Amino acid sequence: MEETPMTTEHAAPPAPPTRKRSAWRTLFKWLFILVVLGALGAGGWFGYGYYQSHQPAGDAHYIDSLTQRAEAGSLKAQCELARAYFSGMRAEQNDTLAFRWASVAAERGSGPAQHILAWLYDAGRGVKADAAKAFTWFHEAARRGNSAAQRETGLRYFEGKGVPQDFTRATRWLKHAAVQGDTQAQLALARCYREGKGVARNAAEAVKWLEQASETGVAAAARELGHLYTDTLSRDSAKAIFWYQKAALQGDAWSQNHVGDWRYEKGEYKQAAEAYSKAAAQGNNDAQYSLAYLYEHGEGVAKELTTAVAWYEKAAAGGNMKAQFNLGCVLDELGQPEQAFAAYKKAAEAGNVEAVNNLAYCYIYGSGVTADTNKGVALLRKAAGEGYALAYRNLGDCYYNGKGVALDYAQAAMWYARAAEAGDKDAMGKLGICYENGQGVPKDVQAANRWYEKANEP
């Protein structure tokens, strides 16, 4: 009987029943994946935020590593270390260490390090200030193509700082920097062409470089274009105001004030006030004065004397003695004679002749101060000696009324005449009275009528 050969093959088991996957289960699976990915990307448990929160505070590790590489001779590390200590970024500012590493890297030919070393010598940081050495290192960095160093080299040749003045070399280096897009170099180069320093005077070239700088939003370039078109060489008032307006829109305070003046002269008081406000907020002294004047007189803005006082005070604090005088006038109008007297006194001591006249009035009539007619008359004589017509008339009043001096119609008529000849309308009318009554002058009705007519002329 034959044996059946043994086999290792087995019959395949029956296939398990197919299960239908739930659509909800698939949806939840993908939602879970998206949540995890979102957590990672947004700084979740294992995202960037987690990584950052577990890093050592500050950049001490970075600086230590940089120092090790610098001491091992890495030029890049030496330069970066100099930059870190110089700028105070990623390390506490340390001029001594900035000078040490900038010197090492500069001697090895690093342009950026040479530039830093130049600034250290220029400002006397970490080393004794030395304009000549600063120039030397600016020049070295400039030769290696550093645009900022090229600009500084040109400026120092232009100013003769650390090197003999040389406008030709100045323009050459400024042009190297300007073509690389250095806006400050473009401004300086434009000046050279505008003034003919180191190059032939060329308004078109000046415009070209200023327009390039202006395209990058440099307000000073737009302002300079305004100046250029104000020059007799290229006078064009329409283009000048166009560029001043552009500079004003870019935030240049000087231009904002200038546009304010232009608007005011055109009678556009509201627009003038807007321009002055922008410049005044940036501390422009002239704009602060002009804005105060508008509030004092209600031109372009509602009349607000307290606001006028605030702006006059700011302008006066900046040394504007006309504002100091006007401050006194507004305080007088607000019924604050003591404060007005103090304002007049400060302006008078600074040489403002209008304030000297008003201070005299305060002393003569005891406004804000104990009356002292002798001091008041002395101040009037001082203002009159400086040619101030209102002081002439006030001296005439003193002599006419015997205030602080003996009554003297002849002296009164003489001072009224001087004020009248200077254009003072009130003095003209008072001189007419003198002629009509024969006070200090021969009685002359015709002369009286002539002065009365002059006083009433528009």
Residue pairs with C-beta under 8 A, 6 or more apart in sequence:
38 44
39 45
39 46
39 47
40 46
40 47
41 47
42 49
43 49
43 50
43 52
44 50
59 90
59 91
62 90
63 81
63 84
63 90
63 91
66 77
66 80
66 81
66 84
67 77
67 81
69 76
69 77
70 77
70 78
70 81
70 101
70 104
75 105
75 108
75 110
78 101
78 104
78 105
78 108
78 110
78 113
79 101
79 102
79 105
79 110
79 112
79 113
81 91
81 97
81 101
82 98
82 100
82 101
82 102
82 105
82 113
82 116
82 117
83 89
83 112
83 116
84 90
84 91
85 91
85 93
85 94
85 95
85 97
85 98
85 101
86 93
86 95
86 98
86 102
86 116
86 119
86 120
86 125
87 93
94 126
95 120
95 125
95 126
95 127
96 126
97 126
98 116
98 120
98 125
98 126
99 117
99 120
99 125
99 126
99 127
100 126
101 113
102 113
102 114
102 116
102 117
102 120
103 117
104 113
105 112
105 113
106 113
106 114
106 116
106 117
106 137
106 140
109 144
111 140
111 141
111 144
111 145
111 146
111 149
112 141
112 146
114 137
114 138
114 140
114 141
114 144
114 146
114 149
115 137
115 138
115 141
115 146
115 148
115 149
117 137
118 134
118 135
118 136
118 137
118 138
118 141
118 149
118 152
119 125
119 134
120 126
120 127
121 127
121 129
121 130
121 131
121 133
121 134
121 137
122 129
122 131
122 134
123 129
124 130
130 162
131 156
131 161
131 162
132 162
132 163
133 162
134 156
134 162
135 153
135 156
135 161
135 162
135 163
136 162
138 149
138 152
138 153
138 156
139 149
139 153
140 149
141 149
142 149
142 150
142 152
142 153
142 173
142 176
147 176
147 177
147 180
147 181
147 182
147 185
148 177
148 182
150 173
150 174
150 176
150 177
150 180
150 182
150 185
151 173
151 174
151 177
151 182
151 184
151 185
151 188
153 173
154 169
154 170
154 171
154 172
154 173
154 174
154 175
154 176
154 177
154 185
154 188
154 189
155 161
155 170
155 174
155 188
156 162
156 163
157 163
157 165
157 166
157 167
157 169
157 170
157 173
158 165
158 167
158 170
158 174
158 188
158 192
158 197
158 198
159 165
160 166
166 198
167 192
167 197
167 198
168 198
168 199
169 198
170 192
170 197
170 198
171 189
171 192
171 197
171 198
171 199
172 198
174 185
174 188
174 189
174 192
175 185
175 189
177 185
178 185
178 186
178 189
178 209
178 212
181 216
183 212
183 213
183 216
183 218
183 221
186 209
186 210
186 212
186 213
186 221
187 209
187 210
187 213
187 218
187 220
187 221
187 224
189 209
190 205
190 206
190 207
190 209
190 210
190 213
190 221
190 224
190 228
191 197
191 206
191 224
192 198
192 199
193 199
193 201
193 202
193 203
193 205
193 206
193 209
194 201
194 203
194 206
194 228
194 231
194 233
195 201
199 205
201 233
203 228
203 231
203 233
203 234
206 228
207 225
207 228
207 234
210 221
210 222
210 224
210 225
210 228
211 221
211 225
212 221
213 220
213 221
214 221
214 222
214 225
214 243
214 246
217 250
218 250
219 247
219 250
219 251
219 252
219 255
220 247
220 252
221 247
222 243
222 244
222 246
222 247
222 250
222 252
222 255
223 243
223 244
223 247
223 252
223 254
223 255
225 239
225 240
225 243
226 240
226 241
226 242
226 243
226 244
226 247
226 255
226 258
227 240
228 234
228 240
229 235
229 236
229 237
229 239
229 240
229 243
230 237
230 240
241 259
241 262
244 255
244 258
244 259
244 262
245 255
245 259
247 254
247 255
248 255
248 256
248 258
248 259
248 275
248 278
251 278
251 282
253 278
253 279
253 282
253 283
253 284
253 287
254 279
254 284
256 275
256 276
256 278
256 279
256 282
256 284
256 287
257 275
257 276
257 279
257 284
257 286
257 287
257 290
259 275
260 272
260 273
260 274
260 275
260 276
260 279
260 287
260 290
261 272
261 290
263 269
263 271
263 272
263 275
264 272
264 290
268 300
269 294
269 299
269 300
269 301
270 300
270 301
271 300
272 290
272 294
272 299
272 300
273 291
273 294
273 299
273 300
273 301
275 287
276 287
276 290
276 291
276 294
277 287
277 291
278 287
279 286
279 287
280 287
280 288
280 290
280 291
280 311
280 314
283 318
285 315
285 318
285 319
285 320
285 323
286 315
286 320
288 311
288 312
288 314
288 315
288 318
288 320
288 323
289 311
289 312
289 315
289 320
289 322
289 323
289 326
291 311
292 307
292 308
292 309
292 310
292 311
292 312
292 315
292 323
292 326
293 299
293 308
293 326
294 300
294 301
295 301
295 303
295 304
295 305
295 307
295 308
295 311
296 303
296 305
296 308
296 312
296 326
296 330
297 303
305 330
305 333
305 334
306 334
308 330
309 327
309 330
309 331
309 334
312 323
312 324
312 326
312 327
312 330
313 327
315 323
316 323
316 324
316 327
316 343
316 346
316 347
321 347
321 350
321 351
321 352
321 355
322 352
322 354
324 343
324 346
324 347
324 350
324 352
324 355
325 343
325 344
325 347
325 352
325 354
325 355
325 358
327 343
328 340
328 341
328 342
328 343
328 344
328 347
328 355
328 358
329 340
329 358
331 337
331 339
331 340
331 343
332 340
332 367
337 362
337 367
337 368
338 368
338 369
339 368
340 362
340 367
340 368
341 359
341 362
341 367
341 368
341 369
342 368
343 355
344 355
344 358
344 359
344 362
345 355
345 359
346 355
347 354
347 355
348 355
348 356
348 358
348 359
348 379
353 383
353 386
353 388
353 391
354 388
354 390
356 379
356 382
356 383
356 386
356 388
356 391
357 379
357 380
357 383
357 388
357 390
357 391
357 394
359 379
360 375
360 376
360 377
360 378
360 379
360 380
360 383
360 391
360 394
361 367
361 376
361 394
362 368
362 369
362 376
363 369
363 371
363 372
363 373
363 375
363 376
363 379
364 371
364 373
364 376
364 377
364 380
364 398
364 403
364 404
365 371
365 376
373 403
373 404
374 404
376 404
377 395
377 398
377 404
377 405
380 391
380 394
380 395
380 398
381 391
381 395
383 390
383 391
384 391
384 392
384 395
384 415
387 422
389 418
389 419
389 422
389 423
389 424
389 427
390 419
390 424
392 415
392 416
392 418
392 419
392 422
392 424
392 427
393 415
393 416
393 419
393 424
393 426
393 427
393 430
395 411
395 415
396 411
396 412
396 413
396 414
396 415
396 416
396 419
396 427
396 430
397 403
397 412
397 430
398 404
398 405
399 405
399 407
399 408
399 409
399 411
399 412
399 415
400 407
400 409
400 412
400 416
400 430
400 439
401 407
402 408
405 411
408 440
409 434
409 439
409 440
410 440
410 441
411 440
412 434
412 439
412 440
413 431
413 434
413 439
413 440
413 441
414 440
416 427
416 430
416 431
416 434
417 427
417 431
418 427
419 426
419 427
420 427
420 428
420 431
420 451
420 454
425 454
425 455
426 455
428 451
428 452
428 454
428 455
429 451
429 452
429 455
431 451
432 447
432 448
432 449
432 450
432 451
432 452
432 455
433 439
433 448
434 440
434 441
435 441
435 442
435 443
435 444
435 445
435 447
435 448
435 451
436 443
436 445
436 448
437 443
438 444
441 447
